[in-house]
Amino acid sequence: MAAPKRGRSASAQSKPGRSLALILIAIVALTGGMFLSGNTTPRLGIDLAGGTSITLQAKNEPGQPNAINKTNMDTAVAIMNRRVNGLGVSETEVQTQGTSNIIVNIPKGTNSAEARQQVGTTAKLYFRPVLAQEASAGAASSASPSASSSGSAGASPSTTASPSSSASASEKATGSSSATPSSSATSQGRAVTDALKAGSTPSSSASASSSASPSASSSADASASAAASKLEAEYTALDCSKAAQRATAGKAAKPTDTTVACGQVNGAWYKYVLGPARVDGTDVKKAQAVFDTQGASGWQVQMTFTSGGAKKFADVTGELAKNAQPPQNEFGIVLDGEVVSSPTVSQSITGGQAEISGSFTQQEAQSLSNVLSYGALPLSFRTESVTTVTAALGGQQLHAGLLAGAIGLALVIIYLVAFYRGLSLVAIPSLLVSAILTYTIMALLGPTIHFALNLPAVCGAIVAIGITADSFIVFFERIRDEIREGRTLRPAVERAWPRARRTILVSDFVSFLAAAVLFIVTVGKVQGFAFTLGLTTVLDVVVVFFFTKPLMTLLARRKFFASGHKWSGLDPKGLGAKAPLRRTRRPAGPVSGPADPKEA
């Protein structure tokens, strides 16, 4: 008769050392990564480590005196939260104060300068036609920006701005590379005037239609001439190499205005005259930072337009492509009044995709894509105050919380030793492994997703002690039930595991689901609690499957546990075990009665 085949589970349980080796490798790798990264402690939240508090005051937009209202303020807070918090666990707090202020609390260890830029940047994006451009005072004339438009069949064309060492924009416009500064300025002034007269002020052009009366037409012409003269004077006086002038150039312009602006290419500042906006940031559906591995653009931001934005973009690029004379065949990508790129267009760009490139660093490209993805703020803000927050109160609360956690852990260990005796040799190392994994992962999550450990998160870690201990108790009680049925330890462990596994998975799933719902529907510190609770719940499953069960399988082979020693916690007599069930053989054939009745 053929021997029965061993089941897959039995074969797997015959080599518990593999699971133990796997989790040991994971612990070594995480610990090594923690030390190599230099982040040997979890990043603390503002309530535990202190940090920076920034007060931002909202400003009314030009032409919108009633823009500061509860709806816009709440929208601004939501956008700022998404920008700085990422997964929602970086502990940067954004909240309103009064009717026009927003308070941003940034924990110590966070790049406060970057966070300030993230929350304070309005991120209003416009695509404006370039009417004139010139290297600003002090800039080298050989650093002029140029660009190209590229596309291929089957792929969406994209615009890519790339600095070149060609002549300056003013020299290209006049066809002379040896113009003196005065002649260059004169030719630029003529270029600005000609551009404005050619239709850079659509509103005035529209009013001066053929159906208008001579007096109205004359008045419109005078108004357009005055506007052109004022803009030309602003352009001539603008020096983009000065921070004070850059801070105001074009910042107050409406989307329908022709305006001046500044932009930087390879460290050199340029000044621009830009026409009315043709496409704006609300037409951008998605933005992401990517590295150009096949060109010299480096880091760039790829944008995908909405259906309406794609049509607008195709229309404006088609119009610009008809102008062979630079810079009238360029469009400026303007973010918060500053030109970040001014690519040249040689054909209509369809497909709804475009790129912004301009010698970005990785951090700059990711920051730009972040603010574009989450949308523009409905209001502009100015920084009212920046103060340092101490962590004196939070430090005391952390000390009290850690003390409470230590007392709770000590009580759990005392209970395990007193009630389960030898089985505590399985439970206590499992708790230690869970603690090591939790600590190393939290330390590594600080620099990767900006996870910050706050007081509610500490509470979540303390609650996890009970969740982990509960899993051990379920497994131990299942083993004891099998021993009470009269089975020896090794079969009892293997029969108890499938039942305990189902109970543990259901219990942990409920805990994880509660943590996930709490994380989604809450904000701020409560999200830290939910994130920690969910993380420790997942780690509980990992520890029980890859450490607790294999270790119990190994110990079941030891005489101290297998013989049911009274200090092992698995003593059959102490557990009230039944006597082992013994099978009796039936006779092979019928049994005949005795021949002699007396013998019966």
C-alpha positions in Angstrom: 0.0 0.0 0.0 1.5 3.4 -1.0 2.4 5.8 1.7 0.3 8.9 1.9 1.8 12.1 0.4 2.8 14.8 2.7 0.7 18.0 2.3 2.2 21.3 1.2 1.7 22.8 4.7 3.4 19.9 6.4 6.4 20.2 4.0 6.6 23.9 4.6 6.4 23.5 8.4 9.3 21.0 8.3 11.6 23.9 7.5 10.7 26.8 9.9 14.3 28.0 9.8 13.7 29.5 6.4 11.0 31.9 7.7 13.2 32.8 10.7 16.1 33.5 8.4 14.0 35.6 6.1 12.7 37.9 8.9 16.3 38.1 10.3 17.5 39.3 6.9 14.7 41.9 6.9 15.7 43.2 10.3 19.4 43.4 9.4 18.6 45.2 6.1 16.3 47.7 7.8 18.7 48.4 10.6 21.6 48.7 8.2 19.6 51.1 6.0 18.7 53.2 9.1 22.4 53.6 10.1 23.6 54.2 6.6 21.0 56.9 6.0 22.1 58.6 9.2 18.5 58.7 10.5 18.7 56.6 13.6 15.7 58.1 15.3 12.2 58.8 14.1 11.5 62.4 13.1 9.4 64.0 15.7 6.3 66.2 15.2 6.1 69.8 16.3 4.4 68.9 19.6 7.5 66.8 20.6 10.4 68.5 18.9 9.3 72.1 18.4 9.6 73.8 15.0 8.5 76.9 13.1 5.2 78.7 13.1 4.4 80.9 10.1 1.5 83.3 9.9 0.2 84.1 6.4 -2.3 86.9 5.7 -4.5 86.8 2.7 -4.6 89.6 0.2 -7.4 90.6 -2.1 -6.8 89.9 -5.8 -6.8 92.9 -8.2 -10.4 93.6 -9.2 -11.8 91.1 -6.6 -12.3 93.1 -3.4 -14.4 90.4 -1.8 -12.2 87.4 -2.5 -11.3 86.9 1.1 -14.2 84.7 2.3 -14.6 81.4 4.2 -14.9 79.3 1.1 -11.6 80.6 -0.4 -9.8 80.4 2.9 -10.9 76.8 3.4 -9.9 76.0 -0.2 -6.5 77.5 0.4 -6.0 75.5 3.6 -6.9 72.2 1.8 -4.5 72.9 -1.1 -1.7 73.9 1.3 -2.3 70.7 3.3 -2.0 68.5 0.2 1.1 70.3 -0.9 3.1 70.0 2.3 1.8 66.8 3.8 2.0 64.4 0.9 0.6 61.2 2.6 -0.7 63.3 5.5 1.8 62.2 8.1 4.5 64.9 7.9 2.9 66.7 10.8 2.9 70.1 9.1 -0.3 71.7 10.3 -2.3 74.3 8.3 -5.3 76.0 9.9 -7.2 79.2 9.7 -7.0 82.0 12.3 -9.7 84.6 12.1 -11.1 85.6 8.8 -7.9 86.4 6.8 -4.9 84.6 8.5 -3.6 81.1 8.0 -1.2 79.5 10.6 1.3 76.9 9.3 3.2 74.9 11.9 6.3 73.2 10.5 8.1 70.6 12.7 11.8 70.7 13.4 13.8 68.7 10.8 11.6 69.8 7.9 13.0 72.1 5.3 11.1 75.2 6.5 12.2 77.3 3.5 10.8 74.7 1.1 7.6 74.3 3.2 7.2 78.1 3.2 7.5 78.2 -0.6 5.0 75.3 -0.9 2.3 76.9 1.2 2.9 80.6 0.2 3.2 80.0 -3.6 0.0 80.9 -5.3 0.9 78.8 -8.3 -1.0 80.8 -10.8 0.1 79.5 -14.2 -0.4 81.3 -17.5 0.8 80.8 -21.1 1.4 84.2 -22.6 2.7 85.1 -26.1 6.1 86.8 -25.9 6.1 90.2 -27.6 9.7 91.2 -26.7 12.6 90.0 -24.6 16.0 91.2 -23.7 18.9 90.3 -21.4 18.5 92.4 -18.3 21.2 94.8 -17.0 24.3 92.9 -15.9 23.4 89.7 -17.8 25.6 88.2 -20.4 24.3 88.7 -23.9 25.3 85.1 -24.9 22.9 83.4 -22.5 19.8 84.1 -24.4 17.1 81.5 -24.1 16.0 79.6 -27.2 13.6 76.7 -27.6 12.3 74.2 -30.0 9.1 72.3 -30.6 9.4 68.7 -31.4 6.9 66.0 -32.2 6.6 62.7 -34.0 3.8 60.6 -35.6 2.0 58.7 -33.0 3.3 60.7 -30.1 2.1 63.9 -28.6 4.4 66.8 -29.4 5.9 68.7 -26.6 7.6 72.0 -26.1 11.1 71.9 -24.7 13.0 75.0 -23.7 16.8 74.7 -23.8 19.3 77.5 -23.3 21.8 78.0 -26.1 24.9 80.2 -26.7 23.3 82.1 -29.6 23.0 85.9 -29.9 20.7 87.7 -27.5 17.0 88.2 -28.3 17.5 91.8 -29.2 20.3 91.0 -31.6 18.2 88.2 -33.2 15.3 90.7 -33.8 17.5 93.3 -35.5 19.8 90.9 -37.3 22.9 92.4 -35.9 25.3 90.7 -33.5 27.5 93.7 -32.9 25.0 96.3 -31.8 26.2 98.7 -29.1 24.2 98.9 -25.9 22.5 102.1 -26.9 21.5 100.9 -30.3 20.3 97.6 -28.8 18.1 99.5 -26.3 16.8 101.7 -29.2 15.9 98.7 -31.3 14.3 97.0 -28.3 12.2 100.1 -27.7 11.1 100.1 -31.3 10.3 96.4 -31.0 8.1 96.9 -28.0 6.3 99.9 -29.6 5.8 97.9 -32.9 4.6 94.9 -31.0 2.1 96.9 -29.0 0.8 98.7 -32.0 0.4 95.4 -33.8 -2.2 94.3 -31.4 -0.7 93.5 -28.0 -3.6 95.3 -26.3 -6.6 93.5 -27.7 -9.1 95.4 -25.6 -8.1 98.7 -27.2 -8.0 97.1 -30.6 -11.4 95.7 -30.2 -12.8 99.1 -29.2 -11.3 100.8 -32.2 -13.4 98.8 -34.7 -14.6 100.0 -38.0 -18.1 100.5 -36.8 -17.1 103.0 -34.1 -17.5 106.7 -34.5 -14.5 108.8 -35.4 -14.4 110.4 -31.9 -14.6 107.0 -30.2 -11.9 105.6 -32.4 -9.7 108.6 -31.8 -10.2 108.2 -28.0 -9.4 104.5 -28.2 -6.3 105.2 -30.2 -5.2 107.7 -27.6 -5.8 105.3 -24.8 -3.9 102.5 -26.5 -1.0 104.9 -27.3 -0.9 105.9 -23.6 -1.0 102.3 -22.4 1.8 101.4 -24.9 3.9 104.3 -23.7 3.5 103.4 -20.1 4.3 99.7 -20.7 7.3 100.7 -22.8 8.6 102.9 -19.9 8.1 100.1 -17.5 10.0 97.7 -19.7 12.9 100.2 -20.3 13.2 100.8 -16.5 12.9 97.2 -15.5 16.1 95.6 -14.2 15.5 91.9 -13.4 18.9 91.5 -11.8 17.5 93.4 -8.8 15.3 91.3 -6.5 13.2 94.3 -5.5 12.1 94.9 -9.1 11.6 91.1 -9.7 9.2 91.0 -6.7 6.8 93.4 -8.3 7.2 92.9 -12.1 4.0 91.6 -13.5 2.7 90.3 -10.2 -0.5 92.5 -10.2 -1.3 92.0 -13.9 -4.7 90.5 -14.8 -4.8 87.6 -17.2 -6.2 89.9 -19.9 -3.4 92.5 -19.5 -0.3 92.9 -21.5 2.5 93.0 -18.9 6.2 92.9 -18.2 7.9 90.0 -16.4 11.3 88.5 -15.5 12.7 85.1 -16.1 16.1 83.4 -15.4 18.1 81.2 -17.7 21.4 79.6 -16.7 21.8 82.2 -13.9 21.1 85.2 -16.2 18.0 87.3 -15.8 15.9 88.4 -18.8 13.0 90.8 -19.1 9.9 90.2 -21.2 6.9 91.9 -22.6 4.0 89.4 -22.6 0.6 89.5 -24.2 -2.7 88.5 -22.6 -2.9 84.9 -21.2 -4.2 82.3 -23.7 -4.0 79.2 -21.4 -4.0 79.1 -17.6 -3.3 76.7 -14.8 -6.9 75.5 -14.5 -6.4 73.9 -17.9 -3.7 71.6 -16.6 -5.0 68.2 -15.6 -1.8 66.7 -14.2 1.9 67.5 -13.8 4.8 65.4 -12.8 8.6 65.9 -12.5 10.7 63.6 -14.8 14.4 63.5 -15.8 15.2 63.7 -19.5 17.6 60.8 -20.0 17.8 61.3 -23.8 18.6 65.0 -24.0 20.3 67.8 -22.2 17.2 69.3 -20.5 17.8 67.5 -17.2 14.8 67.7 -14.8 11.6 69.0 -16.4 7.9 69.1 -15.6 5.5 67.3 -17.9 2.0 68.6 -18.1 -1.2 67.0 -19.4 -4.0 69.4 -20.3 -7.7 69.0 -20.0 -9.7 68.6 -23.2 -10.5 72.3 -23.2 -7.0 73.2 -22.3 -5.6 71.0 -25.1 -7.7 72.9 -27.7 -6.6 76.3 -26.3 -2.9 75.2 -26.4 -3.2 73.9 -29.9 -4.8 77.1 -31.1 -2.2 79.5 -29.5 0.8 77.4 -30.6 -0.7 77.3 -34.2 -0.9 81.1 -34.2 2.6 81.6 -32.8 4.0 79.1 -35.3 3.0 81.5 -38.1 5.4 84.1 -36.9 8.9 83.4 -38.1 10.4 86.4 -36.4 11.6 85.7 -32.9 10.5 86.4 -30.2 7.0 86.7 -31.6 7.0 82.9 -32.2 7.6 82.2 -28.5 5.3 81.8 -25.6 6.1 82.5 -22.0 5.2 79.9 -19.3 4.5 82.3 -16.4 4.2 81.0 -12.8 3.2 83.6 -10.2 4.4 86.5 -12.5 7.8 84.9 -13.3 8.7 83.4 -16.7 10.0 79.9 -16.0 10.4 79.0 -19.7 9.9 80.7 -23.1 10.0 78.0 -25.8 9.9 78.7 -29.5 7.0 77.2 -31.5 7.4 75.9 -35.0 4.1 74.0 -35.4 0.7 73.6 -33.7 1.1 71.4 -30.7 -1.8 69.0 -30.4 -2.3 66.0 -28.1 -2.7 67.9 -24.9 0.8 67.5 -23.5 3.7 69.9 -22.9 6.9 70.1 -21.0 8.4 72.9 -18.9 12.2 72.8 -18.7 14.6 75.5 -17.5 17.7 74.1 -15.8 15.6 72.8 -12.8 17.1 70.9 -10.0 15.2 67.7 -8.9 13.8 69.5 -5.9 12.7 72.5 -8.0 11.0 70.3 -10.6 9.2 68.2 -8.0 8.1 71.3 -6.1 6.7 72.9 -9.3 4.9 69.7 -10.3 3.5 69.5 -6.8 2.0 73.0 -6.8 0.6 72.6 -10.3 -0.9 69.2 -9.6 -2.8 70.4 -6.6 -3.9 73.7 -8.2 -3.5 77.4 -7.6 -4.5 79.0 -4.4 -7.6 81.2 -4.7 -5.9 84.0 -2.8 -2.5 85.5 -2.6 -0.7 85.6 0.8 2.0 87.6 2.4 4.1 86.4 5.4 3.2 88.3 8.5 5.5 86.5 11.1 7.8 83.6 11.5 8.3 82.3 15.1 10.1 79.4 16.7 8.0 76.9 18.8 9.6 75.1 21.7 8.8 71.5 22.7 8.9 71.8 26.5 5.3 70.8 27.0 5.4 68.1 24.3 8.6 66.7 25.8 6.9 66.2 29.2 3.9 64.6 27.5 6.2 62.3 25.5 8.0 61.3 28.7 4.7 60.5 30.4 3.5 58.6 27.3 6.6 56.5 27.1 6.4 55.7 30.8 2.8 54.6 30.4 3.9 52.4 27.5 6.7 50.9 29.5 4.4 50.1 32.4 1.8 48.5 30.0 4.5 46.4 28.3 5.8 45.3 31.7 2.3 44.2 32.8 1.8 42.3 29.5 5.1 40.5 30.0 4.3 39.6 33.7 0.9 38.3 32.6 2.5 36.1 29.9 5.1 34.7 32.2 2.6 34.0 35.0 -0.1 32.5 32.9 1.7 30.9 29.9 5.1 30.2 31.6 7.4 28.7 29.0 5.4 30.0 26.1 6.6 33.5 27.1 9.8 32.4 25.4 7.8 32.7 22.2 5.8 35.8 23.0 8.5 38.1 24.4 11.0 37.6 21.5 8.0 38.2 19.1 7.2 41.5 20.9 10.9 42.4 20.6 11.0 41.7 16.9 7.8 43.7 16.3 9.3 46.6 18.3 12.5 46.5 16.2 10.6 46.5 12.9 8.3 49.3 14.0 11.2 51.5 15.2 13.4 51.0 12.1 10.6 51.6 9.6 9.5 54.8 11.4 13.0 56.0 11.3 13.3 55.3 7.6 9.9 56.8 6.8 11.0 60.2 8.2 13.2 61.2 5.2 11.3 59.2 2.6 7.6 60.3 3.1 8.3 63.0 5.8 6.6 60.9 8.5 6.7 62.6 11.9 6.0 60.9 15.2 3.6 62.9 17.3 1.8 62.1 20.6 -1.2 60.4 18.9 1.2 58.3 16.9 2.9 57.2 20.1 -0.5 56.3 21.4 -1.1 54.2 18.3 2.2 52.3 18.9 1.2 51.6 22.5 -2.2 50.3 21.4 -0.3 48.0 19.0 1.3 46.2 21.9 -2.2 44.8 22.9 -3.0 43.9 19.3 0.3 41.9 19.0 -0.2 40.2 22.3 -3.7 39.3 21.4 -2.4 37.4 18.3 -0.1 35.3 20.5 -2.8 34.5 23.0 -5.2 33.3 20.2 -2.4 30.9 18.9 -1.5 29.6 22.3 -5.1 28.9 23.3 -5.7 27.0 20.1 -2.7 24.8 20.9 -3.9 24.2 24.4 -7.4 23.2 23.1 -5.7 20.6 20.9 -3.7 19.2 23.9 -6.9 19.0 25.9 -8.3 16.8 23.1 -5.5 14.3 23.9 -3.0 15.2 21.1 0.7 15.5 21.6 2.4 18.9 21.1 3.8 18.7 17.6 0.4 17.6 16.0 -1.3 20.1 18.3 0.8 23.0 16.9 0.1 22.1 13.3 -3.6 21.5 13.8 -4.0 24.7 15.9 -2.3 27.0 13.4 -4.9 27.0 10.5 -7.7 27.9 13.0 -5.6 30.5 14.8 -4.4 32.0 11.5 -8.0 32.7 10.3 -8.9 34.4 13.6 -5.7 36.5 13.6 -6.2 37.6 10.0 -9.8 38.6 10.6 -9.0 40.5 13.8 -6.1 42.3 12.1 -8.1 43.1 9.1 -10.8 44.8 11.2 -8.1 46.8 13.0 -6.5 47.8 9.7 -9.8 48.8 8.2 -10.6 51.0 11.2 -7.2 52.7 10.8 -7.7 53.2 7.1 -11.1 54.8 7.5 -9.8 57.0 10.3 -6.8 58.1 8.2 -9.1 59.0 5.2 -11.8 60.9 7.1 -9.5 62.9 9.5 -6.7 65.4 9.3 -3.8 66.5 11.3 -2.6 64.6 14.4 -5.3 62.0 14.2 -4.0 60.9 10.9 -0.7 60.2 12.7 -2.5 57.9 15.1 -4.3 56.1 12.3 -1.1 55.7 10.2 0.8 54.2 13.1 -2.0 51.8 14.0 -2.3 50.6 10.5 1.5 50.1 10.2 1.8 48.1 13.4 -1.2 46.0 12.5 0.5 45.0 9.2 3.7 44.2 11.1 1.7 42.0 13.5 0.7 39.8 10.7 4.3 39.6 9.4 5.7 38.8 12.9 3.1 36.1 13.6 3.5 34.4 10.3 7.3 34.6 9.9 8.5 34.5 13.5 6.0 33.4 16.1 4.7 30.3 14.2 8.2 29.0 13.0 9.7 29.6 16.5 6.8 27.6 18.1 7.4 24.8 15.6 11.0 24.6 16.6 10.3 24.7 20.3 7.7 21.9 20.0 10.6 19.6 19.0 12.4 20.2 22.3 11.9 17.8 25.2 11.0 20.5 27.7 7.9 21.5 25.7 7.1 18.1 24.0 7.0 16.2 27.3 4.6 18.7 28.8 6.8 20.0 31.6 4.7 21.8 34.2 6.6 25.0 33.6 6.2 24.8 29.8 2.7 26.1 29.9 1.6 23.0 28.0 1.2 20.5 30.8 -1.6 18.1 29.7 -2.5 17.3 33.4 -2.7 20.9 34.3 -4.8 21.7 31.2 -7.2 18.8 32.0 -6.4 16.8 28.9 -8.4 13.7 28.0 -6.8 10.3 27.8 -5.4 9.6 24.4 -7.9 7.9 22.1 -6.8 4.4 21.0 -8.2 2.6 18.1 -9.2 -1.2 18.3 -8.8 -3.6 15.5 -11.8 -5.6 14.3 -11.3 -9.3 13.7 -10.6 -10.3 10.1 -13.3 -12.9 9.8 -16.3 -14.3 11.8 -15.5 -15.7 15.2 -17.0 -19.2 15.8 -18.5 -20.0 19.2 -17.1 -22.7 21.6 -17.8 -26.3 20.6 -18.6 -27.4 24.1 -21.3 -25.5 26.0 -19.4 -26.1 29.2 -16.5 -24.2 27.8 -18.8 -21.3 27.1 
